[in-house]
Amino acid sequence: MKLEGKIVVVTGAGSGMGRELALELARRRAKVALVDFQKETLAETVKLVKTLGGECSSHVLDVSDAKAVLALPAAVKKSLGEPDALINNAGIIQPFVKVNELSLEDAHHVMNVNFTGPLMLTKAFLPGLIARPEAHILNVSSMGAYAPVPGQSVYGASKAAIKLFTEGLRSELLNTKVGVTIVFPGAIATNIAANSGMTMTADASSSSFPTTAADVAAKLMVDAMANNKPRLVIGKDAKTMDILSRLNPLYAAKLIYKQMASLLK
């Protein structure tokens, strides 16, 4: 998919990987519809995009708000034109606690933001995308979708749901001009814990897992979309666990537990 001149919707664009995605798209002369629930950080991204000479629109909304999501395609069209691509990047982690200590309220919130939100956004934009000469949907899953992380069981479940949803969607769209990409990032240097809106019982940055810079991850993701790559694994950690979880899932689970156990209560 040629990105220059295309209109791309990016959720979670107020910070972290979403902001870097917006900036990378602006560098490639795409127009970007920036979506985030935090008005202040979203405004900062707008300024950065415009500094690069990019064209963008700003949309403050919660991706789990069904009414707001339903109205988004029309808002983007009014501001920039017909959308050509959707990047479902917005996501949150859960408090680092075991399932027995995780409240159902927090569990529902994680599933609503990480799975129901992308599902609603996909359904909202898909009719328009199918009608475009070429279009693309990129969904961000996680290494946690295939490698169990203690203290993040519901987060992992939400990302596993995105994995299967995206793979099924790709199959349904094989005879269309809509490309579909699923991304499995490992540990990315972002502020996802601070932006998840929950009281965390531990600092995720204390993990010994290596991290990938957010701008590096964003470039790889935009490259994948441009080249219609169906699957992208980002980071040495994610690539290693991708292999280990297939060859010896019990060993892989124990290895992650050893790395992450200190984050649990």
LUMVOKE-446310 format. One record per residue (C-alpha): residue in one letter; x, y, z. Coordinates in steps of 0.02 Angstrom, whole numbers, plus 50000, padded with zeros to 5 digits. Layout:
<pt><r>A</r><u>X</u><v>Y</v><w>Z</w></pt>
...
end
This chain:
<pt><r>M</r><u>50000</u><v>50000</v><w>50000</w></pt>
<pt><r>K</r><u>50072</u><v>50167</v><w>49947</w></pt>
<pt><r>L</r><u>50060</u><v>50281</v><w>50099</w></pt>
<pt><r>E</r><u>50089</u><v>50453</v><w>50024</w></pt>
<pt><r>G</r><u>49927</u><v>50548</v><w>50020</w></pt>
<pt><r>K</r><u>49832</u><v>50410</v><w>50111</w></pt>
<pt><r>I</r><u>49723</u><v>50447</v><w>50263</w></pt>
<pt><r>V</r><u>49769</u><v>50337</v><w>50411</w></pt>
<pt><r>V</r><u>49675</u><v>50326</v><w>50576</w></pt>
<pt><r>V</r><u>49789</u><v>50291</v><w>50725</w></pt>
<pt><r>T</r><u>49718</u><v>50254</v><w>50898</w></pt>
<pt><r>G</r><u>49820</u><v>50284</v><w>51055</w></pt>
<pt><r>A</r><u>49907</u><v>50425</v><w>50961</w></pt>
<pt><r>G</r><u>49931</u><v>50535</v><w>51114</w></pt>
<pt><r>S</r><u>50093</u><v>50453</v><w>51170</w></pt>
<pt><r>G</r><u>50210</u><v>50305</v><w>51156</w></pt>
<pt><r>M</r><u>50202</u><v>50195</v><w>51003</w></pt>
<pt><r>G</r><u>50045</u><v>50280</v><w>50939</w></pt>
<pt><r>R</r><u>50132</u><v>50448</v><w>50935</w></pt>
<pt><r>E</r><u>50282</u><v>50372</v><w>50847</w></pt>
<pt><r>L</r><u>50167</u><v>50290</v><w>50720</w></pt>
<pt><r>A</r><u>50088</u><v>50459</v><w>50684</w></pt>
<pt><r>L</r><u>50257</u><v>50541</v><w>50660</w></pt>
<pt><r>E</r><u>50321</u><v>50401</v><w>50547</w></pt>
<pt><r>L</r><u>50164</u><v>50413</v><w>50441</w></pt>
<pt><r>A</r><u>50184</u><v>50602</v><w>50429</w></pt>
<pt><r>R</r><u>50364</u><v>50579</v><w>50369</w></pt>
<pt><r>R</r><u>50295</u><v>50470</v><w>50230</w></pt>
<pt><r>R</r><u>50171</u><v>50605</v><w>50182</w></pt>
<pt><r>A</r><u>50016</u><v>50516</v><w>50243</w></pt>
<pt><r>K</r><u>49875</u><v>50614</v><w>50323</w></pt>
<pt><r>V</r><u>49841</u><v>50556</v><w>50500</w></pt>
<pt><r>A</r><u>49681</u><v>50553</v><w>50602</w></pt>
<pt><r>L</r><u>49746</u><v>50554</v><w>50782</w></pt>
<pt><r>V</r><u>49637</u><v>50468</v><w>50911</w></pt>
<pt><r>D</r><u>49664</u><v>50463</v><w>51100</w></pt>
<pt><r>F</r><u>49566</u><v>50488</v><w>51260</w></pt>
<pt><r>Q</r><u>49693</u><v>50610</v><w>51333</w></pt>
<pt><r>K</r><u>49664</u><v>50783</v><w>51261</w></pt>
<pt><r>E</r><u>49828</u><v>50861</v><w>51321</w></pt>
<pt><r>T</r><u>49947</u><v>50728</v><w>51255</w></pt>
<pt><r>L</r><u>49849</u><v>50717</v><w>51092</w></pt>
<pt><r>A</r><u>49875</u><v>50904</v><w>51067</w></pt>
<pt><r>E</r><u>50062</u><v>50877</v><w>51089</w></pt>
<pt><r>T</r><u>50060</u><v>50745</v><w>50951</w></pt>
<pt><r>V</r><u>49967</u><v>50865</v><w>50837</w></pt>
<pt><r>K</r><u>50105</u><v>50995</v><w>50861</w></pt>
<pt><r>L</r><u>50241</u><v>50867</v><w>50824</w></pt>
<pt><r>V</r><u>50154</u><v>50807</v><w>50666</w></pt>
<pt><r>K</r><u>50133</u><v>50985</v><w>50604</w></pt>
<pt><r>T</r><u>50316</u><v>51022</v><w>50642</w></pt>
<pt><r>L</r><u>50357</u><v>50886</v><w>50515</w></pt>
<pt><r>G</r><u>50243</u><v>50971</v><w>50390</w></pt>
<pt><r>G</r><u>50112</u><v>50837</v><w>50409</w></pt>
<pt><r>E</r><u>49924</u><v>50855</v><w>50395</w></pt>
<pt><r>C</r><u>49816</u><v>50784</v><w>50534</w></pt>
<pt><r>S</r><u>49653</u><v>50792</v><w>50628</w></pt>
<pt><r>S</r><u>49625</u><v>50765</v><w>50814</w></pt>
<pt><r>H</r><u>49488</u><v>50659</v><w>50892</w></pt>
<pt><r>V</r><u>49471</u><v>50642</v><w>51081</w></pt>
<pt><r>L</r><u>49378</u><v>50484</v><w>51125</w></pt>
<pt><r>D</r><u>49383</u><v>50322</v><w>51224</w></pt>
<pt><r>V</r><u>49394</u><v>50174</v><w>51103</w></pt>
<pt><r>S</r><u>49278</u><v>50075</v><w>51217</w></pt>
<pt><r>D</r><u>49140</u><v>50206</v><w>51196</w></pt>
<pt><r>A</r><u>49025</u><v>50128</v><w>51066</w></pt>
<pt><r>K</r><u>48933</u><v>50289</v><w>51023</w></pt>
<pt><r>A</r><u>49094</u><v>50389</v><w>50999</w></pt>
<pt><r>V</r><u>49172</u><v>50252</v><w>50893</w></pt>
<pt><r>L</r><u>49018</u><v>50242</v><w>50781</w></pt>
<pt><r>A</r><u>49030</u><v>50429</v><w>50747</w></pt>
<pt><r>L</r><u>49219</u><v>50428</v><w>50712</w></pt>
<pt><r>P</r><u>49221</u><v>50382</v><w>50526</w></pt>
<pt><r>A</r><u>49110</u><v>50529</v><w>50482</w></pt>
<pt><r>A</r><u>49217</u><v>50646</v><w>50588</w></pt>
<pt><r>V</r><u>49377</u><v>50588</v><w>50501</w></pt>
<pt><r>K</r><u>49295</u><v>50605</v><w>50330</w></pt>
<pt><r>K</r><u>49240</u><v>50782</v><w>50371</w></pt>
<pt><r>S</r><u>49414</u><v>50832</v><w>50430</w></pt>
<pt><r>L</r><u>49528</u><v>50743</v><w>50307</w></pt>
<pt><r>G</r><u>49428</u><v>50640</v><w>50183</w></pt>
<pt><r>E</r><u>49386</u><v>50455</v><w>50162</w></pt>
<pt><r>P</r><u>49500</u><v>50347</v><w>50274</w></pt>
<pt><r>D</r><u>49616</u><v>50224</v><w>50186</w></pt>
<pt><r>A</r><u>49687</u><v>50133</v><w>50336</w></pt>
<pt><r>L</r><u>49655</u><v>50096</v><w>50520</w></pt>
<pt><r>I</r><u>49789</u><v>50059</v><w>50650</w></pt>
<pt><r>N</r><u>49714</u><v>49987</v><w>50809</w></pt>
<pt><r>N</r><u>49858</u><v>50029</v><w>50926</w></pt>
<pt><r>A</r><u>49771</u><v>50091</v><w>51084</w></pt>
<pt><r>G</r><u>49788</u><v>49971</v><w>51229</w></pt>
<pt><r>I</r><u>49812</u><v>49955</v><w>51416</w></pt>
<pt><r>I</r><u>49888</u><v>49830</v><w>51534</w></pt>
<pt><r>Q</r><u>49809</u><v>49766</v><w>51694</w></pt>
<pt><r>P</r><u>49875</u><v>49789</v><w>51870</w></pt>
<pt><r>F</r><u>50017</u><v>49665</v><w>51901</w></pt>
<pt><r>V</r><u>49915</u><v>49546</v><w>52008</w></pt>
<pt><r>K</r><u>49860</u><v>49366</v><w>51996</w></pt>
<pt><r>V</r><u>49685</u><v>49327</v><w>51930</w></pt>
<pt><r>N</r><u>49626</u><v>49292</v><w>52108</w></pt>
<pt><r>E</r><u>49667</u><v>49472</v><w>52157</w></pt>
<pt><r>L</r><u>49610</u><v>49555</v><w>51995</w></pt>
<pt><r>S</r><u>49442</u><v>49643</v><w>52009</w></pt>
<pt><r>L</r><u>49310</u><v>49602</v><w>51879</w></pt>
<pt><r>E</r><u>49296</u><v>49789</v><w>51846</w></pt>
<pt><r>D</r><u>49479</u><v>49798</v><w>51795</w></pt>
<pt><r>A</r><u>49464</u><v>49638</v><w>51694</w></pt>
<pt><r>H</r><u>49314</u><v>49706</v><w>51598</w></pt>
<pt><r>H</r><u>49404</u><v>49870</v><w>51568</w></pt>
<pt><r>V</r><u>49556</u><v>49783</v><w>51493</w></pt>
<pt><r>M</r><u>49447</u><v>49677</v><w>51377</w></pt>
<pt><r>N</r><u>49342</u><v>49827</v><w>51325</w></pt>
<pt><r>V</r><u>49492</u><v>49934</v><w>51277</w></pt>
<pt><r>N</r><u>49603</u><v>49797</v><w>51204</w></pt>
<pt><r>F</r><u>49476</u><v>49690</v><w>51112</w></pt>
<pt><r>T</r><u>49300</u><v>49764</v><w>51105</w></pt>
<pt><r>G</r><u>49369</u><v>49935</v><w>51055</w></pt>
<pt><r>P</r><u>49467</u><v>49871</v><w>50904</w></pt>
<pt><r>L</r><u>49320</u><v>49761</v><w>50856</w></pt>
<pt><r>M</r><u>49202</u><v>49910</v><w>50857</w></pt>
<pt><r>L</r><u>49326</u><v>50020</v><w>50764</w></pt>
<pt><r>T</r><u>49352</u><v>49887</v><w>50632</w></pt>
<pt><r>K</r><u>49166</u><v>49868</v><w>50605</w></pt>
<pt><r>A</r><u>49144</u><v>50057</v><w>50598</w></pt>
<pt><r>F</r><u>49278</u><v>50086</v><w>50466</w></pt>
<pt><r>L</r><u>49272</u><v>49923</v><w>50367</w></pt>
<pt><r>P</r><u>49128</u><v>49966</v><w>50248</w></pt>
<pt><r>G</r><u>49222</u><v>50122</v><w>50193</w></pt>
<pt><r>L</r><u>49389</u><v>50033</v><w>50181</w></pt>
<pt><r>I</r><u>49317</u><v>49897</v><w>50069</w></pt>
<pt><r>A</r><u>49258</u><v>50032</v><w>49949</w></pt>
<pt><r>R</r><u>49432</u><v>50112</v><w>49934</w></pt>
<pt><r>P</r><u>49550</u><v>50072</v><w>49787</w></pt>
<pt><r>E</r><u>49669</u><v>49999</v><w>49918</w></pt>
<pt><r>A</r><u>49659</u><v>49997</v><w>50106</w></pt>
<pt><r>H</r><u>49736</u><v>49919</v><w>50260</w></pt>
<pt><r>I</r><u>49699</u><v>49871</v><w>50441</w></pt>
<pt><r>L</r><u>49842</u><v>49845</v><w>50563</w></pt>
<pt><r>N</r><u>49803</u><v>49775</v><w>50736</w></pt>
<pt><r>V</r><u>49928</u><v>49776</v><w>50878</w></pt>
<pt><r>S</r><u>49929</u><v>49618</v><w>50982</w></pt>
<pt><r>S</r><u>50072</u><v>49570</v><w>51099</w></pt>
<pt><r>M</r><u>50202</u><v>49440</v><w>51140</w></pt>
<pt><r>G</r><u>50082</u><v>49405</v><w>51284</w></pt>
<pt><r>A</r><u>49960</u><v>49331</v><w>51159</w></pt>
<pt><r>Y</r><u>50067</u><v>49175</v><w>51143</w></pt>
<pt><r>A</r><u>50182</u><v>49181</v><w>51294</w></pt>
<pt><r>P</r><u>50094</u><v>49185</v><w>51464</w></pt>
<pt><r>V</r><u>50148</u><v>49326</v><w>51579</w></pt>
<pt><r>P</r><u>50104</u><v>49301</v><w>51764</w></pt>
<pt><r>G</r><u>50007</u><v>49449</v><w>51830</w></pt>
<pt><r>Q</r><u>49946</u><v>49492</v><w>51654</w></pt>
<pt><r>S</r><u>49831</u><v>49345</v><w>51618</w></pt>
<pt><r>V</r><u>49679</u><v>49447</v><w>51564</w></pt>
<pt><r>Y</r><u>49789</u><v>49567</v><w>51464</w></pt>
<pt><r>G</r><u>49861</u><v>49415</v><w>51375</w></pt>
<pt><r>A</r><u>49687</u><v>49347</v><w>51344</w></pt>
<pt><r>S</r><u>49634</u><v>49513</v><w>51266</w></pt>
<pt><r>K</r><u>49785</u><v>49512</v><w>51150</w></pt>
<pt><r>A</r><u>49758</u><v>49329</v><w>51104</w></pt>
<pt><r>A</r><u>49580</u><v>49377</v><w>51057</w></pt>
<pt><r>I</r><u>49649</u><v>49514</v><w>50943</w></pt>
<pt><r>K</r><u>49766</u><v>49387</v><w>50864</w></pt>
<pt><r>L</r><u>49628</u><v>49266</v><w>50815</w></pt>
<pt><r>F</r><u>49509</u><v>49406</v><w>50767</w></pt>
<pt><r>T</r><u>49639</u><v>49482</v><w>50650</w></pt>
<pt><r>E</r><u>49685</u><v>49316</v><w>50571</w></pt>
<pt><r>G</r><u>49502</u><v>49277</v><w>50541</w></pt>
<pt><r>L</r><u>49473</u><v>49451</v><w>50470</w></pt>
<pt><r>R</r><u>49618</u><v>49428</v><w>50349</w></pt>
<pt><r>S</r><u>49540</u><v>49268</v><w>50285</w></pt>
<pt><r>E</r><u>49373</u><v>49354</v><w>50261</w></pt>
<pt><r>L</r><u>49454</u><v>49495</v><w>50162</w></pt>
<pt><r>L</r><u>49565</u><v>49389</v><w>50048</w></pt>
<pt><r>N</r><u>49460</u><v>49431</v><w>49895</w></pt>
<pt><r>T</r><u>49460</u><v>49618</v><w>49932</w></pt>
<pt><r>K</r><u>49590</u><v>49756</v><w>49917</w></pt>
<pt><r>V</r><u>49600</u><v>49774</v><w>50106</w></pt>
<pt><r>G</r><u>49764</u><v>49711</v><w>50178</w></pt>
<pt><r>V</r><u>49773</u><v>49652</v><w>50359</w></pt>
<pt><r>T</r><u>49924</u><v>49646</v><w>50474</w></pt>
<pt><r>I</r><u>49942</u><v>49578</v><w>50650</w></pt>
<pt><r>V</r><u>50087</u><v>49641</v><w>50756</w></pt>
<pt><r>F</r><u>50166</u><v>49555</v><w>50906</w></pt>
<pt><r>P</r><u>50278</u><v>49680</v><w>50998</w></pt>
<pt><r>G</r><u>50387</u><v>49622</v><w>51140</w></pt>
<pt><r>A</r><u>50438</u><v>49745</v><w>51275</w></pt>
<pt><r>I</r><u>50427</u><v>49920</v><w>51201</w></pt>
<pt><r>A</r><u>50496</u><v>50074</v><w>51289</w></pt>
<pt><r>T</r><u>50332</u><v>50167</v><w>51315</w></pt>
<pt><r>N</r><u>50228</u><v>50235</v><w>51460</w></pt>
<pt><r>I</r><u>50088</u><v>50108</v><w>51442</w></pt>
<pt><r>A</r><u>50083</u><v>50072</v><w>51628</w></pt>
<pt><r>A</r><u>50057</u><v>50256</v><w>51672</w></pt>
<pt><r>N</r><u>49926</u><v>50275</v><w>51536</w></pt>
<pt><r>S</r><u>49824</u><v>50121</v><w>51582</w></pt>
<pt><r>G</r><u>49722</u><v>50218</v><w>51710</w></pt>
<pt><r>M</r><u>49743</u><v>50088</v><w>51848</w></pt>
<pt><r>T</r><u>49836</u><v>50079</v><w>52011</w></pt>
<pt><r>M</r><u>49989</u><v>49972</v><w>51979</w></pt>
<pt><r>T</r><u>50061</u><v>49868</v><w>52119</w></pt>
<pt><r>A</r><u>50233</u><v>49859</v><w>52039</w></pt>
<pt><r>D</r><u>50343</u><v>49949</v><w>51914</w></pt>
<pt><r>A</r><u>50346</u><v>49854</v><w>51748</w></pt>
<pt><r>S</r><u>50508</u><v>49939</v><w>51703</w></pt>
<pt><r>S</r><u>50595</u><v>49837</v><w>51838</w></pt>
<pt><r>S</r><u>50584</u><v>49683</v><w>51727</w></pt>
<pt><r>S</r><u>50749</u><v>49625</v><w>51652</w></pt>
<pt><r>F</r><u>50672</u><v>49602</v><w>51480</w></pt>
<pt><r>P</r><u>50761</u><v>49706</v><w>51346</w></pt>
<pt><r>T</r><u>50654</u><v>49840</v><w>51265</w></pt>
<pt><r>T</r><u>50635</u><v>49903</v><w>51087</w></pt>
<pt><r>A</r><u>50628</u><v>50091</v><w>51059</w></pt>
<pt><r>A</r><u>50453</u><v>50151</v><w>51013</w></pt>
<pt><r>D</r><u>50511</u><v>50242</v><w>50856</w></pt>
<pt><r>V</r><u>50599</u><v>50085</v><w>50794</w></pt>
<pt><r>A</r><u>50442</u><v>49982</v><w>50824</w></pt>
<pt><r>A</r><u>50335</u><v>50112</v><w>50735</w></pt>
<pt><r>K</r><u>50446</u><v>50111</v><w>50580</w></pt>
<pt><r>L</r><u>50436</u><v>49921</v><w>50570</w></pt>
<pt><r>M</r><u>50247</u><v>49928</v><w>50586</w></pt>
<pt><r>V</r><u>50226</u><v>50059</v><w>50450</w></pt>
<pt><r>D</r><u>50344</u><v>49960</v><w>50338</w></pt>
<pt><r>A</r><u>50236</u><v>49806</v><w>50367</w></pt>
<pt><r>M</r><u>50080</u><v>49901</v><w>50318</w></pt>
<pt><r>A</r><u>50163</u><v>49975</v><w>50163</w></pt>
<pt><r>N</r><u>50220</u><v>49802</v><w>50108</w></pt>
<pt><r>N</r><u>50056</u><v>49714</v><w>50154</w></pt>
<pt><r>K</r><u>50149</u><v>49599</v><w>50273</w></pt>
<pt><r>P</r><u>50024</u><v>49486</v><w>50363</w></pt>
<pt><r>R</r><u>50124</u><v>49458</v><w>50523</w></pt>
<pt><r>L</r><u>50258</u><v>49556</v><w>50615</w></pt>
<pt><r>V</r><u>50353</u><v>49508</v><w>50774</w></pt>
<pt><r>I</r><u>50451</u><v>49652</v><w>50853</w></pt>
<pt><r>G</r><u>50598</u><v>49631</v><w>50971</w></pt>
<pt><r>K</r><u>50723</u><v>49496</v><w>51013</w></pt>
<pt><r>D</r><u>50617</u><v>49446</v><w>51164</w></pt>
<pt><r>A</r><u>50458</u><v>49424</v><w>51061</w></pt>
<pt><r>K</r><u>50549</u><v>49328</v><w>50924</w></pt>
<pt><r>T</r><u>50633</u><v>49212</v><w>51050</w></pt>
<pt><r>M</r><u>50472</u><v>49176</v><w>51143</w></pt>
<pt><r>D</r><u>50380</u><v>49152</v><w>50979</w></pt>
<pt><r>I</r><u>50495</u><v>49006</v><w>50941</w></pt>
<pt><r>L</r><u>50509</u><v>48938</v><w>51119</w></pt>
<pt><r>S</r><u>50321</u><v>48942</v><w>51150</w></pt>
<pt><r>R</r><u>50297</u><v>48829</v><w>50998</w></pt>
<pt><r>L</r><u>50440</u><v>48708</v><w>51035</w></pt>
<pt><r>N</r><u>50424</u><v>48695</v><w>51224</w></pt>
<pt><r>P</r><u>50279</u><v>48797</v><w>51295</w></pt>
<pt><r>L</r><u>50308</u><v>48741</v><w>51476</w></pt>
<pt><r>Y</r><u>50491</u><v>48794</v><w>51471</w></pt>
<pt><r>A</r><u>50441</u><v>48960</v><w>51392</w></pt>
<pt><r>A</r><u>50312</u><v>48992</v><w>51529</w></pt>
<pt><r>K</r><u>50437</u><v>48953</v><w>51666</w></pt>
<pt><r>L</r><u>50566</u><v>49067</v><w>51586</w></pt>
<pt><r>I</r><u>50445</u><v>49213</v><w>51583</w></pt>
<pt><r>Y</r><u>50391</u><v>49177</v><w>51762</w></pt>
<pt><r>K</r><u>50572</u><v>49187</v><w>51819</w></pt>
<pt><r>Q</r><u>50589</u><v>49357</v><w>51734</w></pt>
<pt><r>M</r><u>50422</u><v>49430</v><w>51792</w></pt>
<pt><r>A</r><u>50386</u><v>49352</v><w>51962</w></pt>
<pt><r>S</r><u>50459</u><v>49501</v><w>52056</w></pt>
<pt><r>L</r><u>50318</u><v>49610</v><w>51988</w></pt>
<pt><r>L</r><u>50183</u><v>49508</v><w>52077</w></pt>
<pt><r>K</r><u>50123</u><v>49538</v><w>52253</w></pt>
end
